[in-house]
Amino acid sequence: MKSFTLFNPKSLGDAVGALAAPTSSVKVLAGGQDLLTEMKEHLVEPDKLVNLKGVPGLDRIEFTAAGACTIGALVTVGALEEHAGVRERLRVLAEAAGSVGSPQIRSVGTVGGNLCQRPRCWYYRSEHAKCLKKGGDECFSFSGQNKYNAILGGGPSYIVHPSDLAPALVALGATVTLKCSTGERQVALERFFTLPGEGDIRRETVLRDDEVLTHVHVPAPAAGMQSTYVKFRERGSYDFALASVALALWRDGARVKEARVVLGGVAPIPWRAKAAEAALAGAAFEAATFARAADGAVQGAEGFGQNDYKIPLTKGLVQRALQSCG
Ligand SMILES: Cc1cc2nc3c(=O)[nH]c(=O)nc-3n(C[C@H](O)[C@H](O)[C@H](O)COP(=O)(O)OP(=O)(O)OC[C@H]3O[C@@H](n4cnc5c(N)ncnc54)[C@H](O)[C@@H]3O)c2cc1C
């Protein structure tokens, strides 16, 4: 690993001040689980790390009386999973947090780091593979080993977004605060993530080098929300999603009033399955509807060999998520 200086700011102002002259040689450090691995593999080689851990006020989860929730970027995934209010009111988020890695990983990894973590595609992670995301000419997964790659929204790169929190938070309609030395902006989480074909292929989000993600805001869910997170992984003890489904659902008696269906592990971003949502809205809450929603969820999906299994897998998970709300 290249040597670097560690800056330990004691305030958010000092932290964003240190990022003010954006350069790829300064990086934000939170739990370090992802960033330090990238540095060891020479994927990023910053001269300086801005360690957020000493910045006060970013490690809290707060609910308003109306039920809106604000989550600081330094809240650990484990603290999110265990928070009584989150478990009671935002089940999909508590379940997603509980599905992240192992207890050790959850006790160190932060919410901000989880949303900003980089892809796990093994071509991207290998310092020896100069793939498209690292300035090369080719996404090697297309003709190479693609068991874990995208079936939706891919091209020209076929990474999948690794975060479990992201689909759950998109299903809940969350926004994030991004702060720099001259101000801050609120961005809907759904628009925080970017497809490889619609921006800078080297990035997965709209976060700028001079910005810190400080908070996640979850609006108070409309009354009667049912929600769940269903994830399938290759290794039962801890693993990233091969495919996952975050579901938020509102019913009116025997019919679905509204649903949000967001897929993880199958696209370069948390994938809002709008055709599935349309199949559910106003329909009877029954198996035939679940099957139509499952078909809608994979509308446009395309495997290219080893990842073909993700299509039936995703359909099954959508049905399982709906059944669990019965
Ligand atoms: C073995 C293993 C298994 C895992 N399994 C899962 C899993 O099943 N599901 C899952 O969702 N995740 C999983 N993870 C990912 C893990 O949860 C993330 O690595 C972790 O959440 C990253 O958080 P961190 O605080 O360590 O971030 P860091 O490593 O400190 O940072 C990660 C990236 O985000 C940037 N960053 C961090 N915080 C901020 C901020 N507040 N503002 C702006 N930029 C920021 C950093 O610059 C860096 O680029 C796994 C990780 C490992 C090592």
The ligand as a MOL file (V3000), in Angstrom:
LIG
                    3D

  0  0  0     0  0            999 V3000
M  V30 BEGIN CTAB
M  V30 COUNTS 53 58 0 0 0
M  V30 BEGIN ATOM
M  V30 1 C -16.2340 -9.6690 3.6560 0
M  V30 2 C -17.2280 -8.5600 3.4050 0
M  V30 3 C -18.5630 -8.8850 3.2070 0
M  V30 4 C -19.4870 -7.8750 2.9710 0
M  V30 5 N -20.8000 -8.2100 2.7590 0
M  V30 6 C -21.7030 -7.2370 2.4940 0
M  V30 7 C -23.0630 -7.5470 2.2510 0
M  V30 8 O -23.4830 -8.7000 2.3010 0
M  V30 9 N -23.9080 -6.5210 1.9690 0
M  V30 10 C -23.4880 -5.2300 1.9280 0
M  V30 11 O -24.3140 -4.3370 1.6950 0
M  V30 12 N -22.1990 -4.9000 2.1590 0
M  V30 13 C -21.3170 -5.8720 2.4480 0
M  V30 14 N -20.0150 -5.5600 2.6890 0
M  V30 15 C -19.6200 -4.1940 2.5400 0
M  V30 16 C -19.4940 -3.5240 3.8300 0
M  V30 17 O -20.7440 -3.4390 4.4400 0
M  V30 18 C -18.9660 -2.1890 3.3840 0
M  V30 19 O -17.6340 -2.3870 2.9880 0
M  V30 20 C -19.0060 -1.2440 4.3900 0
M  V30 21 O -20.3470 -0.9540 4.6760 0
M  V30 22 C -18.2730 -0.0260 3.9270 0
M  V30 23 O -18.4100 0.7990 4.9630 0
M  V30 24 P -17.1660 1.4620 5.6480 0
M  V30 25 O -17.7410 2.3460 6.6810 0
M  V30 26 O -16.1700 0.4600 6.0510 0
M  V30 27 O -16.6520 2.3350 4.4110 0
M  V30 28 P -15.1810 2.7340 3.9580 0
M  V30 29 O -14.4400 1.5330 3.5350 0
M  V30 30 O -14.5340 3.6350 4.9430 0
M  V30 31 O -15.5620 3.6080 2.6800 0
M  V30 32 C -16.1090 2.9950 1.5310 0
M  V30 33 C -16.1640 4.0340 0.4020 0
M  V30 34 O -17.1290 5.0350 0.7070 0
M  V30 35 C -16.5190 6.3070 0.8470 0
M  V30 36 N -17.1930 6.9030 2.0020 0
M  V30 37 C -17.3880 6.3210 3.2040 0
M  V30 38 N -18.1640 7.0900 3.9720 0
M  V30 39 C -18.4520 8.1950 3.2480 0
M  V30 40 C -19.2150 9.3660 3.5090 0
M  V30 41 N -19.8720 9.5250 4.6620 0
M  V30 42 N -19.2960 10.3010 2.5410 0
M  V30 43 C -18.6520 10.1360 1.3600 0
M  V30 44 N -17.9270 9.0420 1.0530 0
M  V30 45 C -17.8340 8.0770 1.9930 0
M  V30 46 C -15.0380 6.0480 1.0330 0
M  V30 47 O -14.2520 7.1010 0.5280 0
M  V30 48 C -14.8620 4.7900 0.2210 0
M  V30 49 O -14.7430 5.0680 -1.1550 0
M  V30 50 C -19.0680 -6.5350 2.9520 0
M  V30 51 C -17.7260 -6.2060 3.1660 0
M  V30 52 C -16.8070 -7.2070 3.4020 0
M  V30 53 C -15.3900 -6.8070 3.6420 0
M  V30 END ATOM
M  V30 BEGIN BOND
M  V30 1 1 1 2
M  V30 2 1 2 3
M  V30 3 2 2 52
M  V30 4 2 3 4
M  V30 5 1 4 5
M  V30 6 1 4 50
M  V30 7 2 5 6
M  V30 8 1 6 7
M  V30 9 1 6 13
M  V30 10 2 7 8
M  V30 11 1 7 9
M  V30 12 1 9 10
M  V30 13 2 10 11
M  V30 14 1 10 12
M  V30 15 2 12 13
M  V30 16 1 13 14
M  V30 17 1 14 15
M  V30 18 1 14 50
M  V30 19 1 15 16
M  V30 20 1 16 17
M  V30 21 1 16 18
M  V30 22 1 18 19
M  V30 23 1 18 20
M  V30 24 1 20 21
M  V30 25 1 20 22
M  V30 26 1 22 23
M  V30 27 1 23 24
M  V30 28 2 24 25
M  V30 29 1 24 26
M  V30 30 1 24 27
M  V30 31 1 27 28
M  V30 32 2 28 29
M  V30 33 1 28 30
M  V30 34 1 28 31
M  V30 35 1 31 32
M  V30 36 1 32 33
M  V30 37 1 33 34
M  V30 38 1 33 48
M  V30 39 1 34 35
M  V30 40 1 35 36
M  V30 41 1 35 46
M  V30 42 1 36 37
M  V30 43 1 36 45
M  V30 44 2 37 38
M  V30 45 1 38 39
M  V30 46 1 39 40
M  V30 47 2 39 45
M  V30 48 1 40 41
M  V30 49 2 40 42
M  V30 50 1 42 43
M  V30 51 2 43 44
M  V30 52 1 44 45
M  V30 53 1 46 47
M  V30 54 1 46 48
M  V30 55 1 48 49
M  V30 56 2 50 51
M  V30 57 1 51 52
M  V30 58 1 52 53
M  V30 END BOND
M  V30 END CTAB
M  END
